[in-house]
Amino acid sequence: MAATTANKPADCLYGSCASVALIEALEQYNGIDPHDSEFRLYGVIDPDALDTLFSGQQATGLSIEFDIDDVTVSISQAHDDIQVRVIDPLA
C-alpha cells in the first residue's frame, strides 16, 4: 500500500489549511497541477466545507476518510497539525 503524506503548510492562510494540504498531497501523489484549468477540487469535495470542518479547537482528534478515483484520502488533525495521506490500496 503506497502512501503520500502532506502536512499543513506553514504558510497556509488560517481557515484554508485542510484544502491546501489536500491539494499538495494530491499534487505529490500523482502530479496534479492545482493551477491546471482542468483540475477542480469542487468536483471531488467542497474545500470550504473541508476547511470549516478542520478549523478551530473542536477539530482536534478529528479524522475523515474518503475515496477519490482509485485512491483513499485520509485527513486528520491533532492539535494544530493537519495531516493528509493519499493511499493507493493496490500498490
N, C-alpha and C positions, 0 to 999 in steps of 0.2 A: 504494500500500500504506500504509494508515493504521496508526499505531502509538501506543500509550500506554506510557510508561515510568514505573516507580516504583522508587525506590532504597530500600535498607534504612532503615527509620525509626530516627532517632537514639535513640528511647526504647524500642525493642523489647527484650524480655527475651532474655537470652543463650539461644541454642538454639531460639528460635522466630522468628528473623528472616526466613527464607525464606518461610514460610507467611504471615506478617504482610505482607510486601512483595507476595506474590501476591494476597492479598485486596485490598490497597489498589490494585493495578494493575487488577484486575477491577472494582473499585468505580468507579475513574476512567473506565475504558473504557466500560462500559455501565450504570452506575448501580446495580450490585448493592449491596444493603444487607446487609452481613455479619451484621447483627442481626436480619434478617428470618427468621422461623421456617421459611420455605421454602428458604432458602439453606443448602446443606450442602456444604462443601468436600470432605468424605469421599466424596461422590458422584462426584467428579472425580479426586481424588488424595489419598493418605494424607498429611496435613500433618505428622504425626510423622516419617514416613519421609523426607519432603522436608527437614524441619529437621535430621534426623540426617545426611542426605547432605551438607548445606551447612554443617555445624558443624565447627569445627576447622581447623587449618592445611592438612590434606591436601585441602581443598576449593578451595584457591587454584587458579585456572585452570579450574575445573570449569564446564561448560556443559551444560544439558539443554534439550530442546525437546519439546513435546507439544501435542496438539490438544484444545481444549475447545469443544464445539459447532462453530461455524463460524470460530473464530479459532485462531491458533497462539500458544502461550505459550513464551517463551524466558527461562530463568533462568540467570544466570551470576554467578560470583564472582571478583573479583580482590582479593587480599589480604583485607581485612576488609569490602569493599564488595560487597553483593549487589544485582544489578540485574534487574528483571523487565520484560519487554516483552510486550505483548499486541498481536498483529499481525493485522489483517484482510486477508487476501490478495485480497479482492475490491474493496477501497477504493482 
